[in-house]
Amino acid sequence: MDETQQLPGLIPLQPAPGRFTAALRGREPERVVVALGVALLMTGVVLSAFYTRARDNLDWSNYTMGLLATLGLLGIAAAGCWLVARDRQQSTDLVAWPGASGAVAVGLMLVVALDDSAATSYVAGLAVVALSVGGYLLVRRDAFVTSAIGGLLVAYLQLCDDLFDFGDGGDNLAISISGALFVFTVLVTVAGWWLPSRVLSGVLVGVLAVVGNVVILVVLGVAATFQAAFGLSNGRSPGVKRFDEYDNDVWFILVFALLLIVGWAVAAYLTGHVGFRLLIVAMSVSVVPISAVVLAVQHPTWWEVVVGGLGGLLLVAVGLSVHDRSRART
């Protein structure tokens, strides 16, 4: 038998002949070089943003280098648009990656320039969104979706802070932040659903929601531990058994997490994409156990019975469905 033939049911161990060579002859090396070039220019922008205001007064040498790197990214993206306009067969990577990164760079440079102005987050965030939307309309690439979500998040968080005064603290700070993340996740997922990049936008904000809620819960757990140990609130004496004033926050976060899981389940069913299924798993296995720790559940037997029993029933139901289909075919 010819060595190149594949036996039934077996997966070939080697790639198709010539695939690697074809990739080298195509655009893959160019894409790697574009990524490296964008990474280096953006590194210069970030360095400039860090150091320009390090000594309060604006350091024009650092700021100038950041501006030059930003103009370089936007200029390369503009040149890429010209190349694509001349020849539609050209890759749009030279537009998308520098263009999206250039939009973010513009936002960073505006943040540095405006410094402590009340409008800084709005101006910078919405500028990133505007440039990203323009870039997306030109080449319809997902890189611009990513940068647009980042700019929108900056403006949205500032809006939430202005409305609910996150910086003032308060009894419901954790609920407010988790609720803001929940609303942002739902809004971006629904808005992005009408674009070809619906999976990217939905999964990206989903990751933000998972990470954000985990961070909130960890902060609550650490704060509760310190407040219980040192009696920092409500006149409690040091060494009380536990600090329970964050319990309400934790239960609200669990509700928000459950609602997002239901939404991701629907999205996974409609799109068939693994990203939404991974979000379901990530949210469940991170938020629920950390919540149990913050709530100081000593023996979470009933928690385990509920999640384990429900999970087992779901898997058994799928197994029986697969078994019935198998029997029907035979």
Backbone hydrogen bonds, N-H to C=O, Kabsch-Sander energy under -0.5 kcal/mol:
donor,donor_aa,acceptor,acceptor_aa,energy
5,Q,2,D,-1.6
10,L,7,L,-1.9
19,R,16,A,-2.0
22,A,18,G,-2.6
23,A,19,R,-2.2
24,L,20,F,-2.0
25,R,21,T,-1.9
26,G,22,A,-1.0
28,E,23,A,-0.8
31,R,27,R,-2.2
32,V,28,E,-2.1
33,V,29,P,-2.3
34,V,30,E,-2.5
35,A,31,R,-2.3
36,L,32,V,-2.3
37,G,33,V,-2.8
38,V,34,V,-2.7
39,A,35,A,-2.4
40,L,36,L,-2.2
41,L,37,G,-2.3
42,M,38,V,-2.8
43,T,39,A,-1.9
44,G,40,L,-1.7
45,V,41,L,-1.8
46,V,42,M,-2.7
47,L,43,T,-2.5
48,S,44,G,-2.2
49,A,45,V,-2.4
50,F,46,V,-2.2
51,Y,47,L,-2.2
52,T,48,S,-2.3
53,R,49,A,-0.5
54,A,51,Y,-1.1
56,D,53,R,-1.7
57,N,55,R,-2.9
59,D,52,T,-2.1
60,W,58,L,-0.9
63,Y,59,D,-2.6
64,T,60,W,-2.5
65,M,61,S,-1.6
66,G,62,N,-1.9
67,L,63,Y,-2.5
68,L,64,T,-2.6
69,A,65,M,-2.2
70,T,66,G,-2.3
71,L,67,L,-2.8
72,G,68,L,-2.2
73,L,69,A,-2.1
74,L,70,T,-2.3
75,G,71,L,-2.8
76,I,72,G,-2.4
77,A,73,L,-2.1
78,A,74,L,-2.3
79,A,75,G,-2.4
80,G,76,I,-2.4
81,C,77,A,-2.1
82,W,78,A,-1.9
83,L,79,A,-2.2
84,V,80,G,-2.5
85,A,81,C,-2.4
86,R,82,W,-1.7
87,D,83,L,-2.2
90,Q,87,D,-1.9
95,V,92,T,-1.5
96,A,92,T,-2.9
97,W,93,D,-1.6
99,G,95,V,-1.8
100,A,96,A,-2.9
101,S,97,W,-2.2
102,G,98,P,-2.6
103,A,99,G,-2.0
104,V,100,A,-1.8
105,A,101,S,-2.5
106,V,102,G,-2.3
107,G,103,A,-1.8
108,L,104,V,-2.2
109,M,105,A,-2.6
110,L,106,V,-2.1
111,V,107,G,-2.1
112,V,108,L,-2.2
113,A,109,M,-2.2
114,L,110,L,-2.9
115,D,111,V,-1.8
117,S,114,L,-1.5
120,T,117,S,-1.5
123,V,119,A,-2.9
124,A,120,T,-2.8
125,G,121,S,-2.4
126,L,122,Y,-2.5
127,A,123,V,-1.8
128,V,124,A,-2.0
129,V,125,G,-2.1
130,A,126,L,-2.6
131,L,127,A,-2.4
132,S,128,V,-2.3
133,V,129,V,-2.8
134,G,130,A,-2.3
135,G,131,L,-2.4
136,Y,132,S,-2.6
137,L,133,V,-2.3
138,L,134,G,-1.2
139,V,135,G,-2.1
140,R,136,Y,-2.6
144,F,141,R,-1.1
145,V,141,R,-0.6
146,T,142,D,-1.9
147,S,143,A,-1.9
148,A,144,F,-2.1
149,I,145,V,-2.2
150,G,146,T,-1.9
151,G,147,S,-2.4
152,L,148,A,-2.6
153,L,149,I,-2.3
154,V,150,G,-1.7
155,A,151,G,-1.9
156,Y,152,L,-2.6
157,L,153,L,-2.7
158,Q,154,V,-1.7
159,L,155,A,-2.1
160,C,156,Y,-2.6
161,D,157,L,-2.4
162,D,158,Q,-2.3
163,L,159,L,-2.1
164,F,160,C,-3.2
165,D,161,D,-2.1
168,D,165,D,-1.4
169,G,166,F,-1.7
173,L,170,G,-1.0
176,S,172,N,-2.5
177,I,173,L,-2.5
178,S,174,A,-2.6
179,G,175,I,-2.8
180,A,176,S,-2.3
181,L,177,I,-2.3
182,F,178,S,-2.3
183,V,179,G,-2.6
184,F,180,A,-2.5
185,T,181,L,-2.6
186,V,182,F,-2.3
187,L,183,V,-2.8
188,V,184,F,-2.6
189,T,185,T,-2.1
190,V,186,V,-2.6
191,A,187,L,-2.8
192,G,188,V,-2.8
193,W,189,T,-0.7
193,W,190,V,-0.5
194,W,191,A,-0.9
195,L,192,G,-1.8
198,R,195,L,-1.3
201,S,197,S,-2.3
202,G,198,R,-2.1
203,V,199,V,-2.9
204,L,200,L,-2.6
205,V,201,S,-2.1
206,G,202,G,-1.4
207,V,203,V,-2.3
208,L,204,L,-1.7
209,A,205,V,-2.1
210,V,206,G,-2.5
211,V,207,V,-2.7
212,G,208,L,-2.7
213,N,209,A,-2.3
214,V,210,V,-2.1
215,V,211,V,-2.5
216,I,212,G,-2.3
217,L,213,N,-2.3
218,V,214,V,-2.4
219,V,215,V,-2.5
220,L,216,I,-2.4
221,G,217,L,-2.6
222,V,218,V,-2.5
223,A,219,V,-2.7
224,A,220,L,-2.8
225,T,221,G,-2.0
226,F,222,V,-2.2
227,Q,223,A,-2.6
228,A,224,A,-2.2
229,A,225,T,-2.0
230,F,226,F,-2.5
231,G,227,Q,-1.2
232,L,227,Q,-0.8
236,R,233,S,-1.8
239,G,228,A,-1.1
240,V,228,A,-1.2
240,V,237,S,-0.8
244,D,242,R,-0.7
247,D,244,D,-1.4
250,V,246,Y,-2.1
251,W,247,D,-2.2
252,F,248,N,-1.9
253,I,249,D,-2.4
254,L,250,V,-2.3
255,V,251,W,-1.8
256,F,252,F,-2.6
257,A,253,I,-2.5
258,L,254,L,-2.3
259,L,255,V,-2.5
260,L,256,F,-2.2
261,I,257,A,-2.3
262,V,258,L,-2.2
263,G,259,L,-2.3
264,W,260,L,-2.8
265,A,261,I,-2.1
266,V,262,V,-1.9
267,A,263,G,-2.4
268,A,264,W,-2.8
269,Y,265,A,-2.0
270,L,266,V,-2.3
271,T,267,A,-2.4
272,G,268,A,-2.3
276,F,273,H,-0.6
277,R,273,H,-0.8
278,L,274,V,-2.4
279,L,275,G,-1.9
280,I,276,F,-1.8
281,V,277,R,-2.0
282,A,278,L,-2.9
283,M,279,L,-2.7
284,S,280,I,-2.1
285,V,281,V,-2.7
286,S,282,A,-1.0
287,V,283,M,-2.2
288,V,283,M,-0.6
288,V,284,S,-1.2
290,I,286,S,-1.6
291,S,287,V,-2.3
292,A,288,V,-2.0
293,V,289,P,-1.8
294,V,290,I,-2.5
295,L,291,S,-2.5
296,A,293,V,-1.3
297,V,292,A,-2.5
298,Q,296,A,-0.7
301,T,299,H,-2.7
304,E,300,P,-2.2
305,V,301,T,-2.5
306,V,302,W,-2.4
307,V,303,W,-2.6
308,G,304,E,-2.3
309,G,305,V,-2.2
310,L,306,V,-2.5
311,G,307,V,-2.2
312,G,308,G,-2.5
313,L,309,G,-2.4
314,L,310,L,-2.1
315,L,311,G,-2.1
316,V,312,G,-2.6
317,A,313,L,-2.4
318,V,314,L,-2.0
319,G,315,L,-2.5
320,L,316,V,-2.7
321,S,317,A,-2.0
322,V,318,V,-2.7
323,H,319,G,-2.3
324,D,320,L,-2.5
325,R,321,S,-2.2
326,S,322,V,-2.2
327,R,323,H,-2.4
328,A,324,D,-2.2
329,R,325,R,-1.8
330,T,326,S,-1.4
